[in-house]
Amino acid sequence: MSLTRDDVTKVAFLARLQLEPHELDTFTGQLNSIMDFVAQLQEPDTADIEPLAHGVEIHNVFREDRAVPSLTREAALSNAPKRNQESFLVPVVLD
């Protein structure tokens, strides 16, 4: 598939790009090179190849999920700039 200058003008319009005439010529050639490369990707016969989500077999390694003691309330609030006996105090955002 070969792109024409009008095709590139239309794509530039849709992308809201203002291109000069010499830029249209440059981009037409570059986009045609890209389209030729994409066409090469269609050439190999992939009928007998199983689709893959990833090219390399990868497994996530997670640590064991164990319940551990958490901070005490006093320890969690110890560095708070403003607090009361039970929670952090923050400025009012909405009235």
RODO-2510 file (C-alpha; in nm, 4 decimals, decimal comma):
residues 95
     n   res          X          Y          Z
     1     m     0,0000     0,0000     0,0000
     2     s     0,1387     0,3342    -0,1017
     3     l     0,0346     0,6610     0,0576
     4     t    -0,0202     0,9687    -0,1541
     5     r     0,0445     1,3284    -0,0626
     6     d    -0,3344     1,3711    -0,0204
     7     d    -0,3382     1,0828     0,2316
     8     v    -0,0651     1,2500     0,4358
     9     t    -0,2487     1,5832     0,4158
    10     k    -0,5629     1,4168     0,5502
    11     v    -0,3735     1,2472     0,8360
    12     a    -0,2053     1,5779     0,9209
    13     f    -0,5452     1,7485     0,9247
    14     l    -0,6898     1,4799     1,1538
    15     a    -0,3881     1,5145     1,3836
    16     r    -0,4300     1,8937     1,3719
    17     l    -0,0844     1,9442     1,2303
    18     q     0,0017     2,2291     0,9961
    19     l     0,2649     2,1025     0,7564
    20     e     0,4572     2,3021     0,4992
    21     p     0,4632     2,1667     0,1416
    22     h     0,8236     2,0438     0,1734
    23     e     0,7298     1,8668     0,4997
    24     l     0,4446     1,6884     0,3210
    25     d     0,6922     1,5477     0,0695
    26     t     0,9281     1,4365     0,3468
    27     f     0,6542     1,2746     0,5548
    28     t     0,4990     1,1060     0,2522
    29     g     0,8300     0,9304     0,1829
    30     q     0,8842     0,8412     0,5483
    31     l     0,5315     0,7074     0,5960
    32     n     0,5605     0,5016     0,2784
    33     s     0,8814     0,3469     0,4176
    34     i     0,6965     0,2605     0,7380
    35     m     0,4055     0,1104     0,5434
    36     d     0,6505    -0,1008     0,3390
    37     f     0,8040    -0,2338     0,6609
    38     v     0,4589    -0,3177     0,8017
    39     a     0,3782    -0,4999     0,4784
    40     q     0,6907    -0,7137     0,5323
    41     l     0,5455    -0,8242     0,8659
    42     q     0,2473    -0,9705     0,6811
    43     e     0,4619    -1,1949     0,4578
    44     p     0,5657    -1,4818     0,6905
    45     d     0,3230    -1,7736     0,7198
    46     t     0,2053    -1,7801     1,0820
    47     a    -0,0805    -2,0273     1,0433
    48     d     0,0871    -2,2998     1,2550
    49     i     0,2253    -2,0676     1,5235
    50     e     0,0460    -2,0430     1,8552
    51     p    -0,0335    -1,6853     1,9631
    52     l     0,1722    -1,5616     2,2577
    53     a     0,1118    -1,2938     2,5161
    54     h     0,4873    -1,2656     2,5690
    55     g     0,7873    -1,3927     2,3764
    56     v     0,9579    -1,5324     2,6852
    57     e     0,8019    -1,7572     2,9484
    58     i     0,7797    -1,5390     3,2585
    59     h     0,6289    -1,6119     3,5982
    60     n     0,5797    -1,3579     3,8737
    61     v     0,7478    -1,4486     4,1970
    62     f     0,5558    -1,3306     4,4993
    63     r     0,6508    -1,3633     4,8604
    64     e     0,4276    -1,5639     5,0873
    65     d     0,1330    -1,3631     5,2116
    66     r     0,1575    -1,3758     5,5897
    67     a    -0,0232    -1,1794     5,8553
    68     v     0,2239    -0,9819     6,0663
    69     p     0,1626    -0,7429     6,3522
    70     s     0,1040    -0,3854     6,2417
    71     l     0,2075    -0,0614     6,4041
    72     t     0,0396     0,0428     6,7233
    73     r    -0,1802     0,3499     6,6986
    74     e     0,0698     0,5493     6,9050
    75     a     0,3605     0,4484     6,6793
    76     a     0,1653     0,5353     6,3637
    77     l     0,0686     0,8782     6,4989
    78     s     0,4050     0,9552     6,6598
    79     n     0,5370     1,1686     6,3684
    80     a     0,2079     1,3374     6,2789
    81     p     0,2257     1,7183     6,2888
    82     k    -0,1335     1,7383     6,4176
    83     r    -0,3305     1,4586     6,5741
    84     n    -0,5804     1,3773     6,8431
    85     q    -0,6000     1,0607     7,0508
    86     e    -0,7254     0,8468     6,7616
    87     s    -0,6331     0,9944     6,4233
    88     f    -0,4432     1,2440     6,2081
    89     l    -0,5840     1,5978     6,1924
    90     v    -0,5818     1,7667     5,8515
    91     p    -0,7079     2,1039     5,7287
    92     v    -1,0689     2,1227     5,6099
    93     v    -1,0836     2,1088     5,2300
    94     l    -1,4565     2,1624     5,1745
    95     d    -1,6840     2,3765     5,3887
***
